[in-house]
Amino acid sequence: MIELAVLFAVLGAASNAVGTAFQRKAASTVAQGGGLRLLRALVRKPAWWIGIAGVVGAALFQALALVNGPMALVQPLFMLELPFALLVAVPLLHRRLSAAAWWAVAAVVAGLALLLIAAAPSGDRHQASMERWIPVLVLTLGAMAVAVVLARSASSPLFRAAALATAAAVGNALTAALLKSATDRLADDGLPAFLTTWQTYGFALTGVASVLLLENALQAGPLVASQPALTIGDAAVSLVLGVALFDETVRAGWWLVPEVIGALLILWGVVRLTRVVPQLADVVG
């Protein structure tokens, strides 16, 4: 089960990276403009449809990963989307990565491996009682609302980007928790149960909200503020939600030392990537 969760999570990260890269490739060949005109231009391009297939595939792989493994394992693995996106998009958009960028990619991958090996996330529950869901929903949705209010009242682009990205990260983690519960209903009880459980509509709403928050974060300020908050925030909140909702566990004690080292490596690699790849926002945004 754990092996399947890892496989599907990695495939999901890779699929989303391919989707993002090909969507950017299609958009880069269209004259400036938005709305329906942009959409009509994009639907005529095969690259755009490949991108859509990648995004849909990523959602399916994420659902399969969450059915087979704990959130505390699956969601951090989606950090691999960032290096995957670079590896796919750079040659696709006829760009090159510097040696510094390759070192940053290596740091993200190595840090993630160290973190997950040390933490050894485990847990096989897929459902939670409403007594658990209610405080989780209040706290997560409240945190997202507070972050948005703080972003709107701030004058610093750096702070606005970080606050909105943090809200998106919390939304992504909540979406994953709701998706995990809904897909378990689908696996156990079939499509009617999936369509009648509130978590199905919950993850649809929070997923859309998270995408909108991320787009606003990318517009509000530099990627060096939004990407670390999004990358680390999603994994951290997913860990907390996995423990609070599904009784997932991670190793503590002296294992915290390599876990912290792994997290710091990831943070360094993400921040470094945003600085050494000038067109990173165009590649992975």
C-alpha positions in Angstrom: 0.0 0.0 0.0 2.7 2.5 1.0 4.7 1.6 -2.1 1.6 2.3 -4.3 1.1 5.6 -2.5 4.7 6.6 -3.2 4.4 5.6 -6.8 1.1 7.4 -7.5 2.3 10.5 -5.6 5.4 10.7 -7.7 3.4 10.1 -10.9 1.0 12.8 -9.8 3.8 15.3 -9.3 5.3 14.4 -12.7 1.9 14.6 -14.4 1.2 18.0 -12.9 4.6 19.2 -14.0 4.0 18.0 -17.5 0.6 19.7 -17.5 2.0 23.0 -16.3 4.9 22.9 -18.8 2.7 22.2 -21.8 0.1 24.7 -20.8 2.9 27.3 -20.6 4.2 26.2 -23.9 0.8 26.7 -25.6 0.2 30.0 -23.9 3.6 31.3 -25.0 2.6 31.0 -28.6 -0.6 33.0 -28.3 -0.7 36.8 -28.7 -1.4 38.8 -25.5 -5.0 38.8 -24.4 -7.3 37.0 -22.1 -10.8 35.7 -21.6 -12.6 33.7 -24.2 -10.3 34.9 -27.0 -7.4 33.3 -25.2 -9.3 30.1 -24.5 -10.4 29.8 -28.2 -6.8 30.2 -29.3 -5.6 27.6 -26.8 -8.1 24.9 -27.6 -6.7 24.7 -31.1 -3.2 23.8 -29.8 -2.3 20.2 -29.1 0.2 21.3 -26.5 -2.7 22.8 -24.4 -4.6 19.6 -24.5 -1.5 17.7 -23.4 -1.3 20.1 -20.5 -5.0 19.6 -19.6 -4.4 15.8 -19.7 -1.5 16.2 -17.4 -3.5 18.2 -14.8 -6.4 15.7 -14.9 -3.9 12.8 -14.6 -2.3 14.5 -11.6 -5.7 14.7 -9.8 -6.4 11.1 -10.5 -2.9 10.0 -9.3 -3.3 12.1 -6.1 -6.6 10.5 -5.3 -5.1 7.0 -5.8 -2.1 8.0 -3.7 -4.3 9.2 -0.8 -6.4 6.0 -0.9 -3.2 3.9 -0.5 -1.2 6.0 1.9 -1.2 8.7 4.6 -1.4 12.4 3.8 1.8 13.0 5.7 3.6 10.9 3.0 1.6 11.8 -0.1 1.5 15.6 0.1 5.2 16.2 0.7 6.0 14.0 -2.3 4.1 16.5 -4.4 7.0 18.9 -3.8 8.7 17.0 -6.6 6.5 18.9 -9.0 8.8 21.9 -8.8 12.0 20.0 -10.0 9.9 17.9 -12.4 8.5 21.1 -13.9 11.9 22.5 -14.4 13.2 19.3 -16.0 10.3 19.2 -18.4 9.8 22.9 -19.1 13.4 24.0 -19.6 14.0 22.0 -22.8 10.4 22.4 -23.9 10.8 26.2 -23.8 14.3 26.1 -25.2 16.1 27.2 -22.0 19.0 25.9 -20.0 19.6 25.3 -16.3 22.7 26.6 -14.6 24.9 24.5 -12.4 23.5 26.4 -9.4 20.0 25.5 -10.4 20.9 21.8 -10.7 22.4 21.9 -7.1 19.1 23.5 -5.9 17.1 20.7 -7.5 19.4 18.1 -5.9 18.9 19.8 -2.5 15.1 19.6 -2.8 15.1 16.0 -3.8 17.7 15.0 -1.2 16.0 17.0 1.5 12.6 15.4 0.7 14.1 11.9 0.8 15.8 12.5 4.1 12.7 14.0 5.6 10.4 11.2 4.6 12.8 8.4 5.5 13.4 9.9 8.9 9.7 10.7 9.6 8.4 7.3 8.2 4.8 8.5 8.0 2.2 5.8 8.7 -1.5 5.4 9.2 -4.4 3.6 7.5 -7.5 5.5 8.5 -9.4 7.3 5.7 -12.4 8.7 7.6 -12.9 11.1 10.5 -15.8 11.9 12.6 -17.6 15.3 12.4 -16.2 16.0 15.9 -12.8 16.1 14.2 -13.8 17.7 11.0 -15.6 20.7 12.6 -12.5 22.2 14.4 -10.3 21.4 11.5 -12.6 23.3 9.1 -12.9 26.2 11.5 -9.2 26.5 12.0 -8.1 26.0 8.3 -10.8 28.2 6.7 -10.2 30.7 9.5 -6.5 30.7 8.8 -7.0 31.2 5.1 -9.4 34.1 5.8 -6.9 35.8 8.2 -4.1 35.4 5.6 -6.2 37.0 2.9 -7.2 39.9 5.2 -3.5 40.4 6.2 -2.5 40.4 2.5 -5.1 43.0 1.6 -4.0 45.3 4.3 -0.2 44.9 3.8 1.8 47.4 1.7 4.8 45.0 1.2 4.6 42.9 -2.0 6.8 40.3 -0.3 4.4 40.0 2.6 1.3 39.9 0.4 2.8 37.1 -1.7 3.8 35.1 1.3 0.5 35.5 3.0 -1.6 34.6 0.0 0.7 31.6 -0.8 0.3 30.5 2.8 -3.5 30.6 2.4 -3.2 28.6 -0.8 -1.0 26.0 1.0 -3.5 25.6 3.8 -6.2 25.3 1.1 -4.2 22.6 -0.7 -3.8 20.6 2.5 -7.4 20.8 3.3 -8.4 19.9 -0.2 -6.1 16.8 0.1 -7.8 15.8 3.4 -11.3 16.1 1.9 -10.2 14.3 -1.3 -8.8 11.4 0.8 -12.1 11.0 2.6 -14.2 11.3 -0.6 -12.2 8.9 -2.7 -12.3 6.3 0.2 -16.1 6.6 0.0 -15.8 5.9 -3.8 -13.6 2.9 -3.3 -15.7 1.4 -0.6 -19.2 2.3 -1.5 -19.2 3.3 -5.1 -20.2 6.3 -7.1 -23.5 7.1 -5.3 -21.8 7.4 -2.0 -19.1 9.6 -3.6 -21.7 11.9 -5.0 -23.6 12.2 -1.8 -20.8 12.8 0.7 -20.2 16.4 1.6 -16.4 15.9 1.3 -16.7 15.6 -2.5 -18.2 19.1 -2.8 -15.8 20.4 -0.1 -12.7 19.4 -2.0 -14.1 20.9 -5.2 -14.7 24.2 -3.5 -11.4 24.4 -1.6 -9.5 23.2 -4.6 -10.8 26.1 -6.8 -10.2 28.6 -3.9 -6.6 27.4 -3.6 -5.9 27.8 -7.3 -7.3 31.4 -7.2 -5.3 32.2 -4.1 -2.1 30.9 -5.7 -2.7 33.0 -8.8 -3.2 36.0 -6.7 0.0 35.2 -4.7 2.0 35.0 -8.0 0.6 38.4 -9.0 1.1 40.0 -5.6 4.8 39.8 -5.3 8.1 37.9 -6.0 8.2 34.1 -6.3 10.9 34.0 -3.7 8.2 34.9 -1.2 5.3 32.7 -2.5 7.0 29.5 -3.5 8.7 28.6 -0.2 5.5 29.4 1.7 3.5 27.2 -0.7 5.9 24.3 -0.8 6.7 24.1 2.9 3.3 25.2 4.1 1.4 22.5 2.2 3.6 19.7 3.6 3.5 21.1 7.2 -0.3 21.6 7.3 -0.9 18.2 5.6 1.1 16.6 8.4 -1.0 18.3 11.0 -4.2 17.4 9.3 -3.1 13.8 8.8 -2.5 13.5 12.6 -5.6 15.4 13.7 -8.1 13.7 11.3 -6.7 10.3 10.5 -4.4 9.5 13.4 -1.3 9.4 11.2 2.0 9.2 13.0 5.6 10.2 12.3 8.7 9.3 14.2 9.9 11.7 16.9 12.8 11.7 19.4 16.2 11.8 17.8 14.6 11.4 14.4 13.6 15.0 14.6 17.2 16.0 13.8 17.4 14.5 10.3 13.8 15.6 9.7 14.7 19.2 10.4 17.9 18.9 8.3 15.7 17.6 5.4 13.2 20.4 5.8 16.0 23.0 5.8 17.5 21.4 2.6 14.1 21.7 0.9 13.7 25.3 2.0 17.2 26.2 0.8 16.7 24.4 -2.5 13.3 26.1 -3.2 14.6 29.6 -2.3 17.7 29.1 -4.3 15.7 28.0 -7.4 13.6 31.1 -7.2 16.8 33.2 -7.4 19.0 31.3 -9.9 16.3 30.6 -12.5 15.2 34.0 -13.8 12.2 32.8 -15.7 11.0 30.4 -13.0 7.6 32.0 -12.7 7.0 31.5 -16.4 8.1 27.9 -16.3 6.2 26.7 -13.2 3.7 29.4 -12.4 
